[in-house]
């Protein structure tokens, strides 16, 4: 395949601190920040420590709003509609735990929603006397209708909010978000989007998504340091929001209440401008399409080698693909053991999952991944058969 990502992957690898012996095919879990971004983060830490009081009390408020403006501009939003949080889960906490629930309300989410997000939903349900409702869908998928139909059927007159993935974490497929939001709007249902993987992986304009709230991570596909997430809120849906830790700026509203929740290290957020610059320097808006092309070609190669089927149409995949493993004994313990074995024996870091009575491997494609990385996974699985 004539793709510039693969052609320059070995050269790009030098920008990261990843172990040279490691076939790192798991960018999706925690991301990996480039050296230059980590250097920028350390510079912010150094500046903080030179005069902590002046930095935290006088400088930080303006610096955070400036950084939020940079990220908001990249994401097609206004800075006043975006607050920094540590990660997408923190953003989900803020929305669900602040929302003015009424006893008997329903919160609808996917059966494959991220486990931490489901835990937040369960907690809120217990605290507020609301009901959780899940919609299930088959996997592998043949088309978008297999998501839309069970979702539409699960909406009820009591559904107050739908919590929708943009890119499913375990399934690595893009949800038909616009159609799902349209179904919600027609029924008066508010929408919170878990976009943990979307920023940097997909073209994104938050003001045109149509959601009430959108949470995402910049530390995955946008190359920011760990702990750089955001919460976007439409102006009509921000008045009640408070951060998970309520602190001194509570009465200043959104987003200012989120800018100060006590003493913490803000350097990941302040380094987001450096991450965005690195992203632009490496291809910018071309990156999603290039990584998608690599991911599809890689998935097709692995499926052919393992004699398994592609899990979804190419247009539903992005820079990750969750592929079936041709291996027996589909249990969570088996999946955990395989993950460790691939890492320790074959130097392949890749998540192994167990669901739908089968074992799966979620393969990420990133600028630093070479053909040898994918070949190492291919050959390791063939040896395990």
C-alpha positions, 0 to 999 in steps of 0.5 A: 500500500502506497501510504505516506504514514507507512512510508515514514513510520520508522522516521516518525517513531523518533518523536515518541519515547516508546520502547524501541523493541515494542510493537505498540498497537494500542494507541487507543487506550491511553495515547502516547505523547510526543517528546516535544509535547512532553517538553512543553508540559515540563516547561509549564511545570517549571514555570509554575514551580518558580513562583507557585503563588503568582502562577496559580492565583494570577497567571493560571486563570487567563492561561487556561482560558487561552488554552481552552480557546486554542482547543475550542478553535480546533474543535469548531467551538467557542472557548466559553463553551468548553472546559478542561477536565482530566478525561472523558469520564470526568466530563461524563461525571460532571454532566450526569451528577449535575443534571436535574434528574426527576424520579422515574426518568430514564437514561439510555446508553449502549450495552457496549458503553465504556465500563467506567461510564456505565458505572457513573450511570449506575451511581447516578441512577441509585442516587436519583431514583432514575432507571437505566435502559440499554440498547444492544446491537450485534457485532460484527455489524453489516451496516449502520441500521443495526445500530439505529434500529435497536436504538430507536426501539429503546427510546421511550416516553420516559427517556430523558437523556441518551448517552451516545458513543461517537467511536465505540471503545470496545467495538472501534466503530463509528456510531451514526451519531447524526441520525441518532441525535435526530431521533432524540431531538424528535422525542425531546431527549437530551444527548450527551456524547462520549467522544473519548476517541474522536478528537484527532481521529475524526473531523469534528465541529462540536457546534454542528454535532447537535448534542447538548454535551460532548466530552472527549480526550485530547491525550489520545489521538490529539497527542496531548499529555495524559489528563487532558480532556474536555467538556463542551456544553451548548449554551442552553445546557450549561447553567447547572453544570458543576465539576466533579469536585465543587470548589471556590469558583462554584458560583461563577458558572460554566466554564469558570467553575471547572477552571479551579477545583483546588491545587492540581497540575494544569500542565497537560491542559496548558500544553495542548497548544503544543500538541495541536501544533505537532498534529498540524505539522504532521499532516493536520486534517489529512491524518484521519484519512491516512490512518483510516486507510492504514487501519482498513488495509491492516484489518483486511490483511490480518483477517485474511491471514487468520481466516476471519471476517471483517467486523464492519464495513470500512466506512464504519471504522476509523484508525482502530479495528476490533478483529475476531481472534481465531482462538478458543476458550473465550473467557475474560481470564483467557483474554487477560492471559493472551494480552500478557503473553503477546506483550511478554513473549512477542513484544506486541502491546495490543488489547485483547477483549472477550465479549459475545462469546468470542475473543477479539483484538483491537488494533490501533494505527498511528503515525509511528506504526510500521509494517513490522508492527502489524506483521508481528501481531499477525505472526504471533496469533498464527503461532498461537493457533 
